[in-house]
Amino acid sequence: MLDVSHYTIDGAEKSKVTLPEELFGQEVSEPVVYDYIRGYLRNQRQGTVNTLQRNSVRGGGAKPWRQKGTGRARAGTITSPIWVGGGRAFGPHPRDHYHPIPKKMKRAALISAFSDRAQEGNVRVVDIPEMEAPKTKTVAEMLKNMGLDKNKVLILLTDKNENFILSCRNLKNVECIRASLVNAYKVLWADYLLLSPDSVETLKEVFAK
């Protein structure tokens, strides 16, 4: 059984919550996590960079000087890559960096990331308040009461608390996303993982298969 502390918004520990063993109590597979993170970061690349080749640079219609008799090296065009302002040789061009990641690898990497944070004791359950309007101060005080105001924190919520998600946007090193959209990269980015009681059930339904 994997029990973690359940905190109130004031930072007081009120009980223990049992996390699902199939998500937070498995062996960490570093090779799977490595392959997933590498593919994930590769897929974030836009691939829109483009450089001008010698045939794309403006100019080059006339030969700079005659072939012989000047004492200088022969030159046929000012767009040559060896000239200042000329084209670039073998420069990057738009390309698609997308690399498909198997679903089984995504799930295995996520379970490894969850289990790693759980083994470090960096998973907590906290009561997330229902907010009528976004208010960053409320979230900042909650993290300070828990002693997490100087750490990278990932908060997982359900789809019902949009105002709380908006309240986290202006906080440095704090990210708040829906539990159903979490991935291994986000989990490993954070030092601490905060779960709402509802998000624990959501993680079971979506990923514990």
Backbone bond lengths (Angstrom), bond angles and torsions (degrees), N, CA, C in turn:
res aa  C-N    CA-C-N  psi(-1)  N-CA   C-N-CA  omega(-1)  CA-C   N-CA-C  phi
1 M - - - 1.463 - - 1.523 109.79 -
2 L 1.330 116.35 135.88 1.453 121.48 -178.33 1.524 108.61 -112.92
3 D 1.312 116.06 103.02 1.462 121.46 -177.04 1.523 109.77 -103.64
4 V 1.343 116.27 135.73 1.460 122.10 176.61 1.520 108.56 -127.78
5 S 1.324 115.11 161.26 1.461 120.15 -177.45 1.523 111.29 -74.19
6 H 1.331 114.56 143.28 1.467 122.39 177.20 1.530 107.23 -111.95
7 Y 1.335 116.17 118.42 1.459 121.76 -173.91 1.523 111.17 -108.84
8 T 1.323 114.91 153.50 1.456 121.09 169.18 1.518 108.57 -86.87
9 I 1.331 117.64 173.89 1.454 121.50 179.79 1.531 111.22 -67.33
10 D 1.323 117.79 -18.16 1.464 122.25 178.35 1.516 112.98 -84.84
11 G 1.334 117.08 -1.45 1.451 120.83 179.01 1.510 114.19 87.96
12 A 1.328 118.40 10.13 1.459 122.21 179.73 1.528 109.81 -92.48
13 E 1.331 116.06 135.13 1.461 120.79 178.14 1.526 108.93 -81.76
14 K 1.325 115.22 125.42 1.468 118.37 -175.69 1.518 113.58 -113.66
15 S 1.340 117.41 -22.56 1.461 118.48 -179.10 1.525 109.47 -167.39
16 K 1.327 114.43 -172.05 1.458 121.83 176.01 1.525 109.38 -119.07
17 V 1.324 115.26 146.17 1.461 120.85 178.93 1.527 108.06 -124.19
18 T 1.305 116.58 135.87 1.459 121.63 178.90 1.526 109.77 -91.10
19 L 1.315 115.78 121.04 1.455 121.23 178.72 1.524 110.18 -86.85
20 P 1.322 117.31 150.50 1.469 119.90 -179.75 1.528 111.61 -63.62
21 E 1.326 115.52 127.27 1.461 121.80 -177.18 1.524 111.49 -62.44
22 E 1.337 117.08 -34.58 1.463 120.68 -176.64 1.522 112.82 -70.13
23 L 1.317 118.10 -13.57 1.463 121.13 178.39 1.526 112.91 -108.83
24 F 1.321 117.07 -38.74 1.459 121.02 -171.77 1.529 114.14 -112.28
25 G 1.310 117.64 -0.69 1.456 119.42 -176.55 1.508 114.41 -123.21
26 Q 1.331 116.95 28.81 1.457 120.64 -177.78 1.531 111.26 -101.46
27 E 1.314 115.19 167.63 1.463 120.53 178.25 1.533 109.58 -73.45
28 V 1.315 115.72 137.72 1.468 120.94 -178.95 1.522 109.51 -80.68
29 S 1.332 116.41 124.83 1.467 122.25 178.51 1.526 108.92 -103.45
30 E 1.315 116.63 98.68 1.465 120.88 -177.67 1.534 113.08 -64.49
31 P 1.348 119.83 -40.04 1.475 118.72 178.14 1.528 113.11 -60.71
32 V 1.325 116.77 -39.84 1.469 120.13 179.28 1.519 110.38 -66.29
33 V 1.332 116.26 -43.24 1.467 120.29 178.70 1.520 110.31 -62.45
34 Y 1.314 117.19 -42.08 1.470 121.19 179.82 1.526 111.22 -61.27
35 D 1.331 116.37 -47.74 1.465 119.95 -179.24 1.524 111.23 -64.04
36 Y 1.340 116.46 -38.50 1.463 119.06 179.66 1.523 111.41 -66.60
37 I 1.330 117.45 -48.17 1.463 120.98 -178.39 1.520 110.36 -61.47
38 R 1.300 116.48 -40.58 1.469 120.13 178.97 1.532 110.66 -62.18
39 G 1.327 116.57 -44.84 1.460 119.63 178.37 1.515 112.21 -68.32
40 Y 1.325 117.02 -38.00 1.471 120.96 179.69 1.523 110.88 -62.38
41 L 1.324 117.19 -47.68 1.467 120.61 -179.78 1.531 111.01 -66.27
42 R 1.298 116.20 -34.56 1.471 119.29 177.34 1.526 110.47 -63.99
43 N 1.314 116.75 -38.52 1.458 120.04 -178.77 1.528 113.01 -73.32
44 Q 1.333 117.54 -14.16 1.457 120.43 177.39 1.524 112.04 -79.57
45 R 1.293 117.49 -14.59 1.465 120.80 -178.65 1.531 110.22 -72.28
46 Q 1.313 115.55 134.57 1.462 119.93 -178.80 1.513 111.84 -81.11
47 G 1.312 117.67 -33.37 1.463 120.35 179.32 1.516 113.56 68.41
48 T 1.352 117.73 31.03 1.464 120.70 -177.74 1.524 113.14 -100.50
49 V 1.335 118.84 0.37 1.458 120.85 -178.37 1.530 109.84 -66.44
50 N 1.316 115.73 141.87 1.465 119.91 -177.68 1.527 109.24 -147.39
51 T 1.309 116.64 136.11 1.467 122.17 177.57 1.521 109.72 -119.46
52 L 1.331 115.49 156.16 1.458 121.63 -179.66 1.520 110.18 -88.58
53 Q 1.328 115.60 129.79 1.456 120.51 173.73 1.530 109.40 -86.92
54 R 1.299 115.97 176.95 1.458 119.73 -176.57 1.535 111.98 -63.29
55 N 1.320 116.71 -26.09 1.464 118.82 179.01 1.526 112.23 -85.66
56 S 1.363 117.25 -3.57 1.455 120.52 -179.13 1.523 113.16 -107.56
57 V 1.336 116.76 -15.43 1.454 120.38 -179.28 1.524 109.76 -75.24
58 R 1.338 113.87 140.89 1.462 118.18 -179.98 1.526 110.42 -68.70
59 G 1.340 116.42 137.64 1.464 121.88 178.99 1.519 110.73 108.09
60 G 1.333 115.11 -166.68 1.456 120.00 177.15 1.508 114.71 85.13
61 G 1.330 117.13 13.28 1.463 117.65 -178.70 1.516 113.22 -74.46
62 A 1.316 117.92 -32.18 1.465 121.19 -177.21 1.514 109.89 -115.22
63 K 1.305 115.76 151.62 1.463 121.26 176.35 1.532 108.26 -70.15
64 P 1.342 119.91 131.36 1.469 121.68 -174.39 1.526 113.54 -58.53
65 W 1.284 118.43 -42.08 1.474 123.63 175.61 1.512 108.67 -152.60
66 R 1.327 114.44 170.34 1.461 117.87 -175.04 1.524 110.25 -67.86
67 Q 1.321 114.53 162.66 1.456 120.71 -171.73 1.521 111.57 -65.64
68 K 1.306 118.24 -42.16 1.461 121.46 -172.94 1.522 111.18 -127.63
69 G 1.318 114.92 160.54 1.452 120.08 171.01 1.515 116.26 93.07
70 T 1.305 119.82 -4.70 1.462 120.07 -177.83 1.529 112.38 -97.07
71 G 1.329 117.63 -15.94 1.452 121.49 -176.29 1.520 113.64 84.12
72 R 1.282 117.00 -4.38 1.462 120.78 178.75 1.525 110.62 -101.52
73 A 1.307 114.99 165.17 1.462 119.04 177.64 1.518 109.59 -64.95
74 R 1.301 116.25 147.44 1.463 120.12 179.66 1.526 110.28 -66.95
75 A 1.294 116.94 143.14 1.466 123.20 -179.85 1.510 108.78 -143.09
76 G 1.326 115.30 134.66 1.445 119.16 -178.34 1.515 113.94 -105.13
77 T 1.356 117.43 -21.52 1.458 120.13 -177.60 1.526 109.86 -158.89
78 I 1.315 115.99 148.94 1.465 120.21 178.71 1.531 112.13 -81.83
79 T 1.329 116.65 -4.12 1.469 120.11 178.78 1.527 112.19 -89.76
80 S 1.309 117.35 6.09 1.456 120.78 179.11 1.530 110.86 -62.00
81 P 1.327 119.08 142.97 1.473 121.30 -179.83 1.529 114.01 -59.67
82 I 1.327 118.78 -20.40 1.467 119.63 -178.98 1.525 111.53 -86.12
83 W 1.322 117.40 -1.45 1.458 121.13 177.42 1.534 109.98 -97.67
84 V 1.335 115.30 146.50 1.455 119.68 172.64 1.532 108.39 -66.55
85 G 1.331 116.47 127.11 1.457 120.94 -176.94 1.507 113.38 88.36
86 G 1.335 116.77 0.32 1.459 120.00 178.38 1.514 111.93 -82.87
87 G 1.306 115.76 -179.10 1.455 120.54 179.66 1.521 111.81 -71.19
88 R 1.328 115.54 166.49 1.453 120.37 179.44 1.519 109.94 -101.01
89 A 1.327 115.39 133.05 1.464 119.91 179.98 1.521 110.37 -83.99
90 F 1.316 117.30 128.02 1.455 123.87 175.59 1.535 112.30 59.60
91 G 1.313 116.97 35.49 1.458 120.93 179.37 1.514 112.04 -77.17
92 P 1.353 117.22 165.88 1.467 120.93 -179.37 1.523 112.18 -72.74
93 H 1.306 115.67 151.74 1.463 122.77 178.77 1.527 108.38 -136.91
94 P 1.333 118.12 162.43 1.469 119.75 -178.80 1.523 112.58 -54.33
95 R 1.316 114.48 133.50 1.469 120.11 179.40 1.522 109.09 -153.49
96 D 1.293 115.12 161.13 1.466 121.81 -179.76 1.526 108.76 -97.94
97 H 1.343 116.27 117.52 1.457 121.07 -179.08 1.529 112.34 -92.54
98 Y 1.315 118.01 3.29 1.459 120.57 -173.95 1.522 111.67 -59.60
99 H 1.312 114.89 133.56 1.461 121.65 177.71 1.524 107.87 -131.85
100 P 1.318 118.42 116.27 1.469 120.16 -176.31 1.528 111.90 -63.85
101 I 1.339 115.69 137.04 1.460 121.68 177.58 1.523 107.88 -112.95
102 P 1.318 118.53 122.12 1.472 120.30 -179.04 1.534 111.73 -60.00
103 K 1.311 115.96 146.68 1.461 120.74 -179.38 1.531 111.41 -61.57
104 K 1.317 116.81 -37.87 1.460 119.66 179.73 1.523 111.28 -64.80
105 M 1.335 116.36 -35.17 1.468 119.63 177.64 1.523 110.81 -68.82
106 K 1.341 116.80 -40.27 1.463 120.27 178.54 1.527 110.46 -59.51
107 R 1.320 116.00 -46.41 1.466 120.23 -178.21 1.521 111.09 -68.18
108 A 1.335 117.16 -42.01 1.462 120.15 -179.85 1.526 111.17 -64.34
109 A 1.331 116.74 -39.43 1.464 120.33 179.07 1.525 110.47 -67.46
110 L 1.338 117.12 -38.94 1.457 120.61 179.59 1.528 111.18 -65.80
111 I 1.325 117.02 -42.76 1.464 120.50 178.46 1.526 110.47 -64.03
112 S 1.327 116.72 -38.84 1.464 120.14 177.36 1.525 110.63 -64.52
113 A 1.331 116.54 -39.55 1.464 120.28 179.66 1.532 110.59 -66.88
114 F 1.334 116.98 -44.66 1.467 120.75 175.86 1.531 110.87 -58.25
115 S 1.319 116.25 -47.61 1.461 121.23 -177.05 1.523 111.54 -64.85
116 D 1.330 116.82 -36.42 1.457 120.45 179.21 1.525 111.02 -64.45
117 R 1.334 116.74 -45.11 1.458 119.79 179.11 1.535 110.75 -67.03
118 A 1.328 116.79 -34.95 1.460 119.80 179.11 1.530 111.22 -68.62
119 Q 1.334 116.88 -39.26 1.460 120.23 178.86 1.520 111.45 -65.96
120 E 1.331 117.10 -30.07 1.457 121.03 177.49 1.528 112.41 -79.82
121 G 1.334 116.38 -8.14 1.464 120.30 -178.27 1.509 113.05 76.07
122 N 1.314 117.24 27.20 1.465 121.81 -175.53 1.520 112.82 -110.00
123 V 1.318 117.24 27.81 1.463 122.32 175.17 1.525 108.04 -115.96
124 R 1.324 115.99 129.50 1.460 120.82 179.62 1.519 110.03 -136.58
125 V 1.315 115.24 153.46 1.455 121.95 175.06 1.525 107.26 -109.51
126 V 1.318 116.62 134.30 1.459 121.25 -177.02 1.526 109.92 -137.12
127 D 1.313 115.94 144.75 1.462 121.10 176.12 1.523 108.84 -76.49
128 I 1.312 116.18 116.02 1.461 121.37 -179.77 1.517 109.08 -91.54
129 P 1.327 118.66 124.38 1.469 120.47 -177.39 1.522 112.21 -73.93
130 E 1.309 114.65 147.77 1.465 119.80 172.20 1.528 108.22 -79.49
131 M 1.310 117.31 125.07 1.459 121.92 -174.03 1.523 109.94 -113.11
132 E 1.310 116.10 132.91 1.461 120.30 178.73 1.523 111.29 -76.58
133 A 1.335 115.97 -24.82 1.461 121.25 178.83 1.519 108.10 -150.78
134 P 1.331 118.17 153.08 1.468 120.26 178.78 1.528 111.66 -60.86
135 K 1.337 116.78 135.47 1.461 121.53 179.07 1.532 108.56 -149.78
136 T 1.320 115.63 105.32 1.455 121.33 -175.77 1.523 112.09 -63.95
137 K 1.322 116.94 -35.25 1.470 121.13 -177.17 1.527 111.72 -58.81
138 T 1.315 117.70 -36.34 1.460 121.25 -179.21 1.523 111.34 -63.18
139 V 1.325 116.18 -43.63 1.467 120.40 -179.93 1.523 110.27 -69.46
140 A 1.340 117.13 -41.19 1.465 120.80 179.93 1.528 111.12 -60.91
141 E 1.313 117.54 -41.66 1.466 120.90 178.94 1.530 111.46 -67.85
142 M 1.329 116.57 -36.93 1.460 120.04 178.24 1.523 110.86 -61.78
143 L 1.327 117.11 -45.80 1.464 121.05 -179.88 1.529 111.15 -66.66
144 K 1.330 116.42 -36.77 1.465 119.85 178.80 1.524 111.02 -66.52
145 N 1.314 117.28 -39.05 1.460 120.97 178.36 1.524 111.81 -64.79
146 M 1.335 116.17 -28.79 1.462 120.16 179.35 1.522 112.33 -90.93
147 G 1.339 116.84 -2.24 1.462 120.81 179.97 1.504 114.16 75.12
148 L 1.335 116.76 26.16 1.466 121.31 -176.87 1.521 112.59 -114.70
149 D 1.334 117.39 14.17 1.457 119.56 -174.87 1.517 113.27 -71.37
150 K 1.338 118.33 -12.72 1.469 121.37 -179.84 1.521 112.50 -112.72
151 N 1.324 116.08 13.90 1.464 121.36 -179.96 1.520 110.78 -116.94
152 K 1.321 114.72 161.39 1.457 119.96 172.13 1.528 107.88 -78.26
153 V 1.322 115.75 125.87 1.469 120.42 -173.28 1.523 109.34 -127.54
154 L 1.322 115.39 132.84 1.455 121.90 172.77 1.514 108.33 -112.56
155 I 1.332 116.53 123.09 1.463 122.38 -179.25 1.526 108.70 -109.05
156 L 1.320 116.30 127.28 1.463 121.43 179.76 1.518 109.18 -108.47
157 L 1.340 114.79 126.48 1.459 121.22 -178.65 1.519 109.88 -126.82
158 T 1.318 114.77 172.87 1.458 120.45 170.66 1.525 108.73 -88.78
159 D 1.307 116.60 -178.15 1.463 121.06 -178.20 1.518 112.99 -77.47
160 K 1.323 118.37 -0.38 1.465 120.73 -171.44 1.523 113.93 -88.13
161 N 1.327 119.23 -11.85 1.455 121.46 -170.43 1.525 110.92 -119.68
162 E 1.307 116.31 64.91 1.465 121.27 -176.79 1.523 111.80 -66.05
163 N 1.338 118.41 -36.18 1.462 120.64 -178.41 1.527 112.17 -65.63
164 F 1.320 117.12 -33.63 1.460 119.64 177.46 1.525 110.54 -68.84
165 I 1.323 116.88 -38.44 1.467 120.62 177.32 1.526 110.53 -62.05
166 L 1.326 116.26 -41.85 1.464 120.07 177.74 1.525 111.53 -66.44
167 S 1.324 117.44 -29.80 1.462 121.11 -178.46 1.519 112.49 -70.24
168 C 1.322 117.85 -18.37 1.471 121.21 -177.61 1.521 113.24 -90.18
169 R 1.308 117.90 -7.56 1.457 120.05 -170.43 1.522 113.89 -67.08
170 N 1.325 117.64 -31.18 1.466 120.55 -176.94 1.520 112.93 -93.37
171 L 1.312 118.01 5.29 1.462 121.03 -179.79 1.524 110.26 -94.46
172 K 1.336 115.45 131.49 1.456 120.74 179.99 1.520 109.78 -72.34
173 N 1.330 116.13 137.84 1.467 123.03 176.62 1.528 112.96 62.98
174 V 1.326 116.72 24.77 1.467 120.84 175.43 1.518 108.58 -126.87
175 E 1.304 115.45 129.72 1.460 119.80 177.70 1.521 108.48 -131.85
176 C 1.302 115.16 135.27 1.462 121.50 -177.93 1.525 108.83 -126.73
177 I 1.317 116.86 120.01 1.457 121.12 -178.39 1.527 109.33 -135.73
178 R 1.316 115.52 167.48 1.455 120.72 176.59 1.527 109.83 -73.51
179 A 1.299 115.81 141.15 1.466 120.85 -175.91 1.524 111.92 -60.09
180 S 1.306 116.60 -33.91 1.470 119.56 -178.01 1.523 113.00 -71.72
181 L 1.338 117.74 -11.74 1.467 121.64 -177.58 1.527 112.47 -108.05
182 V 1.318 118.31 6.83 1.459 120.63 -175.86 1.527 110.94 -71.00
183 N 1.322 116.10 151.72 1.460 121.08 175.50 1.523 109.27 -139.31
184 A 1.321 116.57 169.92 1.462 121.55 -174.22 1.524 111.98 -64.18
185 Y 1.322 117.43 -34.02 1.468 119.58 -179.07 1.527 110.82 -63.61
186 K 1.322 116.99 -43.93 1.463 121.09 179.36 1.521 111.37 -63.05
187 V 1.332 116.44 -41.40 1.466 120.44 -178.40 1.523 110.83 -65.49
188 L 1.336 117.10 -43.52 1.461 120.47 -178.07 1.524 111.91 -74.76
189 W 1.330 117.48 -22.45 1.472 120.15 175.59 1.521 110.61 -65.37
190 A 1.308 117.43 -35.23 1.465 121.91 -173.31 1.523 110.99 -86.38
191 D 1.331 114.84 147.50 1.463 120.76 172.40 1.534 110.67 -78.58
192 Y 1.337 115.79 -36.24 1.467 121.03 -178.28 1.523 109.71 -129.47
193 L 1.314 114.28 145.47 1.461 121.65 178.75 1.523 108.31 -115.85
194 L 1.342 116.05 119.24 1.457 121.72 178.49 1.522 109.50 -106.93
195 L 1.307 116.15 130.45 1.456 121.81 -178.46 1.518 109.30 -120.30
196 S 1.308 115.94 139.15 1.453 119.83 168.79 1.527 107.82 -84.12
197 P 1.332 118.77 155.54 1.471 120.02 179.31 1.531 112.48 -55.36
198 D 1.328 117.22 -36.98 1.465 120.24 179.10 1.523 111.99 -68.59
199 S 1.343 116.61 -35.48 1.459 119.45 -177.50 1.526 111.86 -68.60
200 V 1.337 116.94 -27.88 1.461 119.32 176.02 1.526 110.24 -62.02
201 E 1.314 116.26 -42.49 1.469 120.33 178.01 1.529 110.85 -67.35
202 T 1.341 116.45 -36.68 1.463 120.07 178.89 1.521 110.97 -64.71
203 L 1.327 116.95 -41.55 1.469 120.57 178.52 1.524 110.75 -62.64
204 K 1.320 116.92 -38.03 1.470 120.31 177.02 1.524 110.87 -61.79
205 E 1.342 116.21 -46.89 1.456 120.69 -175.54 1.528 111.42 -66.94
206 V 1.341 117.03 -38.47 1.473 119.99 -172.46 1.520 112.82 -86.67
207 F 1.340 117.72 -41.13 1.465 119.71 -169.34 1.524 114.45 -113.02
208 A 1.314 119.09 -18.95 1.463 120.79 -178.26 1.522 109.89 -88.86
209 K 1.315 115.24 75.77 1.470 120.23 -177.77 1.526 109.12 -120.64
